[in-house]
Amino acid sequence: INSKYSEELAQECLEWIKTITGENINTSGDMDNFYETLKDGTLLC
């Protein structure tokens, strides 16, 4: 999984989510931030 992970794509996804939801989230594309931001699913609901 790590070899296929793209920080650029993760950042792009988080920026899109931030734009759509209006939430002030960290849009850093690193794997830990991506996981922490989306792990419980509440941001997407």
PyMOL Python script that loads the backbone (N, CA, C, O; Angstrom):
from pymol import cmd

cmd.read_pdbstr("""\
ATOM      1  N   ILE A   1       0.837  -1.196   0.000  1.00  0.00           N
ATOM      2  CA  ILE A   1       0.000   0.000   0.000  1.00  0.00           C
ATOM      3  C   ILE A   1       0.875   1.249   0.000  1.00  0.00           C
ATOM      4  O   ILE A   1       0.592   2.198  -0.731  1.00  0.00           O
ATOM      5  N   ASN A   2       1.921   1.263   0.800  1.00  0.00           N
ATOM      6  CA  ASN A   2       2.772   2.447   0.887  1.00  0.00           C
ATOM      7  C   ASN A   2       3.365   2.830  -0.454  1.00  0.00           C
ATOM      8  O   ASN A   2       3.492   4.018  -0.753  1.00  0.00           O
ATOM      9  N   SER A   3       3.730   1.851  -1.268  1.00  0.00           N
ATOM     10  CA  SER A   3       4.354   2.163  -2.551  1.00  0.00           C
ATOM     11  C   SER A   3       3.359   2.761  -3.546  1.00  0.00           C
ATOM     12  O   SER A   3       3.763   3.446  -4.486  1.00  0.00           O
ATOM     13  N   LYS A   4       2.075   2.510  -3.351  1.00  0.00           N
ATOM     14  CA  LYS A   4       1.057   3.046  -4.255  1.00  0.00           C
ATOM     15  C   LYS A   4       0.420   4.326  -3.727  1.00  0.00           C
ATOM     16  O   LYS A   4      -0.362   4.957  -4.438  1.00  0.00           O
ATOM     17  N   TYR A   5       0.733   4.718  -2.511  1.00  0.00           N
ATOM     18  CA  TYR A   5       0.143   5.903  -1.899  1.00  0.00           C
ATOM     19  C   TYR A   5       0.715   7.159  -2.539  1.00  0.00           C
ATOM     20  O   TYR A   5       1.930   7.270  -2.709  1.00  0.00           O
ATOM     21  N   SER A   6      -0.133   8.091  -2.889  1.00  0.00           N
ATOM     22  CA  SER A   6       0.292   9.347  -3.502  1.00  0.00           C
ATOM     23  C   SER A   6      -0.086  10.511  -2.589  1.00  0.00           C
ATOM     24  O   SER A   6      -1.269  10.795  -2.399  1.00  0.00           O
ATOM     25  N   GLU A   7       0.912  11.179  -2.029  1.00  0.00           N
ATOM     26  CA  GLU A   7       0.642  12.342  -1.180  1.00  0.00           C
ATOM     27  C   GLU A   7      -0.041  13.449  -1.975  1.00  0.00           C
ATOM     28  O   GLU A   7      -0.891  14.163  -1.441  1.00  0.00           O
ATOM     29  N   GLU A   8       0.322  13.595  -3.234  1.00  0.00           N
ATOM     30  CA  GLU A   8      -0.284  14.633  -4.066  1.00  0.00           C
ATOM     31  C   GLU A   8      -1.775  14.376  -4.270  1.00  0.00           C
ATOM     32  O   GLU A   8      -2.585  15.299  -4.177  1.00  0.00           O
ATOM     33  N   LEU A   9      -2.134  13.137  -4.546  1.00  0.00           N
ATOM     34  CA  LEU A   9      -3.536  12.790  -4.740  1.00  0.00           C
ATOM     35  C   LEU A   9      -4.316  12.903  -3.434  1.00  0.00           C
ATOM     36  O   LEU A   9      -5.458  13.365  -3.431  1.00  0.00           O
ATOM     37  N   ALA A  10      -3.713  12.489  -2.335  1.00  0.00           N
ATOM     38  CA  ALA A  10      -4.366  12.607  -1.029  1.00  0.00           C
ATOM     39  C   ALA A  10      -4.622  14.071  -0.697  1.00  0.00           C
ATOM     40  O   ALA A  10      -5.691  14.421  -0.198  1.00  0.00           O
ATOM     41  N   GLN A  11      -3.643  14.923  -0.975  1.00  0.00           N
ATOM     42  CA  GLN A  11      -3.808  16.354  -0.715  1.00  0.00           C
ATOM     43  C   GLN A  11      -4.924  16.928  -1.584  1.00  0.00           C
ATOM     44  O   GLN A  11      -5.742  17.718  -1.114  1.00  0.00           O
ATOM     45  N   GLU A  12      -4.951  16.529  -2.843  1.00  0.00           N
ATOM     46  CA  GLU A  12      -6.001  16.996  -3.746  1.00  0.00           C
ATOM     47  C   GLU A  12      -7.381  16.577  -3.238  1.00  0.00           C
ATOM     48  O   GLU A  12      -8.324  17.367  -3.283  1.00  0.00           O
ATOM     49  N   CYS A  13      -7.499  15.356  -2.763  1.00  0.00           N
ATOM     50  CA  CYS A  13      -8.772  14.864  -2.216  1.00  0.00           C
ATOM     51  C   CYS A  13      -9.190  15.659  -0.987  1.00  0.00           C
ATOM     52  O   CYS A  13     -10.349  16.055  -0.862  1.00  0.00           O
ATOM     53  N   LEU A  14      -8.242  15.894  -0.077  1.00  0.00           N
ATOM     54  CA  LEU A  14      -8.561  16.644   1.138  1.00  0.00           C
ATOM     55  C   LEU A  14      -8.926  18.089   0.819  1.00  0.00           C
ATOM     56  O   LEU A  14      -9.804  18.658   1.468  1.00  0.00           O
ATOM     57  N   GLU A  15      -8.273  18.686  -0.160  1.00  0.00           N
ATOM     58  CA  GLU A  15      -8.624  20.052  -0.560  1.00  0.00           C
ATOM     59  C   GLU A  15     -10.032  20.092  -1.144  1.00  0.00           C
ATOM     60  O   GLU A  15     -10.780  21.037  -0.895  1.00  0.00           O
ATOM     61  N   TRP A  16     -10.396  19.077  -1.914  1.00  0.00           N
ATOM     62  CA  TRP A  16     -11.744  18.994  -2.473  1.00  0.00           C
ATOM     63  C   TRP A  16     -12.769  18.850  -1.351  1.00  0.00           C
ATOM     64  O   TRP A  16     -13.796  19.529  -1.357  1.00  0.00           O
ATOM     65  N   ILE A  17     -12.494  17.969  -0.389  1.00  0.00           N
ATOM     66  CA  ILE A  17     -13.398  17.772   0.748  1.00  0.00           C
ATOM     67  C   ILE A  17     -13.541  19.070   1.533  1.00  0.00           C
ATOM     68  O   ILE A  17     -14.646  19.423   1.947  1.00  0.00           O
ATOM     69  N   LYS A  18     -12.446  19.779   1.741  1.00  0.00           N
ATOM     70  CA  LYS A  18     -12.476  21.052   2.465  1.00  0.00           C
ATOM     71  C   LYS A  18     -13.351  22.066   1.733  1.00  0.00           C
ATOM     72  O   LYS A  18     -14.129  22.785   2.359  1.00  0.00           O
ATOM     73  N   THR A  19     -13.223  22.123   0.411  1.00  0.00           N
ATOM     74  CA  THR A  19     -14.022  23.051  -0.390  1.00  0.00           C
ATOM     75  C   THR A  19     -15.505  22.714  -0.313  1.00  0.00           C
ATOM     76  O   THR A  19     -16.341  23.602  -0.151  1.00  0.00           O
ATOM     77  N   ILE A  20     -15.824  21.446  -0.428  1.00  0.00           N
ATOM     78  CA  ILE A  20     -17.224  21.014  -0.438  1.00  0.00           C
ATOM     79  C   ILE A  20     -17.879  21.173   0.932  1.00  0.00           C
ATOM     80  O   ILE A  20     -19.019  21.629   1.027  1.00  0.00           O
ATOM     81  N   THR A  21     -17.164  20.798   1.994  1.00  0.00           N
ATOM     82  CA  THR A  21     -17.762  20.810   3.335  1.00  0.00           C
ATOM     83  C   THR A  21     -17.649  22.155   4.036  1.00  0.00           C
ATOM     84  O   THR A  21     -18.454  22.466   4.914  1.00  0.00           O
ATOM     85  N   GLY A  22     -16.652  22.959   3.656  1.00  0.00           N
ATOM     86  CA  GLY A  22     -16.424  24.222   4.343  1.00  0.00           C
ATOM     87  C   GLY A  22     -15.720  24.056   5.679  1.00  0.00           C
ATOM     88  O   GLY A  22     -15.547  25.027   6.416  1.00  0.00           O
ATOM     89  N   GLU A  23     -15.312  22.829   5.998  1.00  0.00           N
ATOM     90  CA  GLU A  23     -14.609  22.559   7.258  1.00  0.00           C
ATOM     91  C   GLU A  23     -13.154  22.997   7.144  1.00  0.00           C
ATOM     92  O   GLU A  23     -12.545  22.895   6.079  1.00  0.00           O
ATOM     93  N   ASN A  24     -12.607  23.483   8.246  1.00  0.00           N
ATOM     94  CA  ASN A  24     -11.207  23.897   8.287  1.00  0.00           C
ATOM     95  C   ASN A  24     -10.354  22.691   8.677  1.00  0.00           C
ATOM     96  O   ASN A  24     -10.074  22.476   9.856  1.00  0.00           O
ATOM     97  N   ILE A  25      -9.947  21.909   7.682  1.00  0.00           N
ATOM     98  CA  ILE A  25      -9.167  20.697   7.931  1.00  0.00           C
ATOM     99  C   ILE A  25      -7.749  20.868   7.412  1.00  0.00           C
ATOM    100  O   ILE A  25      -7.486  21.702   6.546  1.00  0.00           O
ATOM    101  N   ASN A  26      -6.851  20.080   7.946  1.00  0.00           N
ATOM    102  CA  ASN A  26      -5.470  20.042   7.480  1.00  0.00           C
ATOM    103  C   ASN A  26      -5.457  19.281   6.158  1.00  0.00           C
ATOM    104  O   ASN A  26      -5.875  18.124   6.104  1.00  0.00           O
ATOM    105  N   THR A  27      -4.985  19.916   5.102  1.00  0.00           N
ATOM    106  CA  THR A  27      -4.990  19.278   3.787  1.00  0.00           C
ATOM    107  C   THR A  27      -3.632  18.693   3.408  1.00  0.00           C
ATOM    108  O   THR A  27      -3.375  18.419   2.235  1.00  0.00           O
ATOM    109  N   SER A  28      -2.773  18.504   4.391  1.00  0.00           N
ATOM    110  CA  SER A  28      -1.494  17.848   4.133  1.00  0.00           C
ATOM    111  C   SER A  28      -1.763  16.435   3.623  1.00  0.00           C
ATOM    112  O   SER A  28      -2.609  15.725   4.167  1.00  0.00           O
ATOM    113  N   GLY A  29      -1.053  16.035   2.596  1.00  0.00           N
ATOM    114  CA  GLY A  29      -1.306  14.740   1.988  1.00  0.00           C
ATOM    115  C   GLY A  29      -0.569  13.570   2.612  1.00  0.00           C
ATOM    116  O   GLY A  29      -0.632  12.452   2.101  1.00  0.00           O
ATOM    117  N   ASP A  30       0.141  13.822   3.732  1.00  0.00           N
ATOM    118  CA  ASP A  30       0.867  12.689   4.310  1.00  0.00           C
ATOM    119  C   ASP A  30      -0.117  11.634   4.824  1.00  0.00           C
ATOM    120  O   ASP A  30      -1.238  11.952   5.219  1.00  0.00           O
ATOM    121  N   MET A  31       0.321  10.395   4.809  1.00  0.00           N
ATOM    122  CA  MET A  31      -0.553   9.261   5.097  1.00  0.00           C
ATOM    123  C   MET A  31      -1.201   9.343   6.480  1.00  0.00           C
ATOM    124  O   MET A  31      -2.385   9.040   6.626  1.00  0.00           O
ATOM    125  N   ASP A  32      -0.442   9.747   7.482  1.00  0.00           N
ATOM    126  CA  ASP A  32      -0.987   9.823   8.841  1.00  0.00           C
ATOM    127  C   ASP A  32      -2.101  10.854   8.928  1.00  0.00           C
ATOM    128  O   ASP A  32      -3.137  10.589   9.539  1.00  0.00           O
ATOM    129  N   ASN A  33      -1.909  12.025   8.329  1.00  0.00           N
ATOM    130  CA  ASN A  33      -2.937  13.054   8.364  1.00  0.00           C
ATOM    131  C   ASN A  33      -4.174  12.603   7.598  1.00  0.00           C
ATOM    132  O   ASN A  33      -5.296  12.810   8.060  1.00  0.00           O
ATOM    133  N   PHE A  34      -3.984  11.997   6.444  1.00  0.00           N
ATOM    134  CA  PHE A  34      -5.108  11.525   5.639  1.00  0.00           C
ATOM    135  C   PHE A  34      -5.952  10.534   6.438  1.00  0.00           C
ATOM    136  O   PHE A  34      -7.180  10.619   6.451  1.00  0.00           O
ATOM    137  N   TYR A  35      -5.285   9.602   7.100  1.00  0.00           N
ATOM    138  CA  TYR A  35      -5.979   8.612   7.922  1.00  0.00           C
ATOM    139  C   TYR A  35      -6.709   9.281   9.087  1.00  0.00           C
ATOM    140  O   TYR A  35      -7.890   9.018   9.315  1.00  0.00           O
ATOM    141  N   GLU A  36      -6.011  10.138   9.817  1.00  0.00           N
ATOM    142  CA  GLU A  36      -6.605  10.782  10.992  1.00  0.00           C
ATOM    143  C   GLU A  36      -7.811  11.642  10.608  1.00  0.00           C
ATOM    144  O   GLU A  36      -8.797  11.694  11.343  1.00  0.00           O
ATOM    145  N   THR A  37      -7.731  12.304   9.475  1.00  0.00           N
ATOM    146  CA  THR A  37      -8.815  13.184   9.041  1.00  0.00           C
ATOM    147  C   THR A  37     -10.065  12.406   8.649  1.00  0.00           C
ATOM    148  O   THR A  37     -11.183  12.856   8.901  1.00  0.00           O
ATOM    149  N   LEU A  38      -9.881  11.251   8.040  1.00  0.00           N
ATOM    150  CA  LEU A  38     -11.027  10.516   7.492  1.00  0.00           C
ATOM    151  C   LEU A  38     -11.417   9.259   8.258  1.00  0.00           C
ATOM    152  O   LEU A  38     -12.399   8.612   7.897  1.00  0.00           O
ATOM    153  N   LYS A  39     -10.684   8.895   9.299  1.00  0.00           N
ATOM    154  CA  LYS A  39     -10.861   7.582   9.924  1.00  0.00           C
ATOM    155  C   LYS A  39     -12.249   7.306  10.483  1.00  0.00           C
ATOM    156  O   LYS A  39     -12.707   6.165  10.422  1.00  0.00           O
ATOM    157  N   ASP A  40     -12.932   8.301  11.023  1.00  0.00           N
ATOM    158  CA  ASP A  40     -14.244   8.010  11.618  1.00  0.00           C
ATOM    159  C   ASP A  40     -15.415   8.293  10.671  1.00  0.00           C
ATOM    160  O   ASP A  40     -16.557   7.963  10.989  1.00  0.00           O
ATOM    161  N   GLY A  41     -15.144   8.890   9.529  1.00  0.00           N
ATOM    162  CA  GLY A  41     -16.170   9.096   8.515  1.00  0.00           C
ATOM    163  C   GLY A  41     -17.094  10.277   8.733  1.00  0.00           C
ATOM    164  O   GLY A  41     -17.889  10.593   7.848  1.00  0.00           O
ATOM    165  N   THR A  42     -17.021  10.941   9.875  1.00  0.00           N
ATOM    166  CA  THR A  42     -17.967  12.024  10.153  1.00  0.00           C
ATOM    167  C   THR A  42     -17.803  13.209   9.208  1.00  0.00           C
ATOM    168  O   THR A  42     -18.782  13.892   8.906  1.00  0.00           O
ATOM    169  N   LEU A  43     -16.606  13.459   8.745  1.00  0.00           N
ATOM    170  CA  LEU A  43     -16.379  14.576   7.831  1.00  0.00           C
ATOM    171  C   LEU A  43     -17.129  14.377   6.520  1.00  0.00           C
ATOM    172  O   LEU A  43     -17.527  15.351   5.880  1.00  0.00           O
ATOM    173  N   LEU A  44     -17.320  13.142   6.120  1.00  0.00           N
ATOM    174  CA  LEU A  44     -17.961  12.841   4.841  1.00  0.00           C
ATOM    175  C   LEU A  44     -19.482  12.754   4.925  1.00  0.00           C
ATOM    176  O   LEU A  44     -20.146  12.628   3.896  1.00  0.00           O
ATOM    177  N   CYS A  45     -20.037  12.819   6.118  1.00  0.00           N
ATOM    178  CA  CYS A  45     -21.492  12.684   6.274  1.00  0.00           C
ATOM    179  C   CYS A  45     -22.235  13.986   6.253  1.00  0.00           C
ATOM    180  O   CYS A  45     -23.460  14.000   6.375  1.00  0.00           O
TER     181      CYS A  45
END
""", "prot")
cmd.dss("prot")
cmd.show_as("cartoon", "prot")
cmd.util.cbc("prot")
cmd.orient("prot")
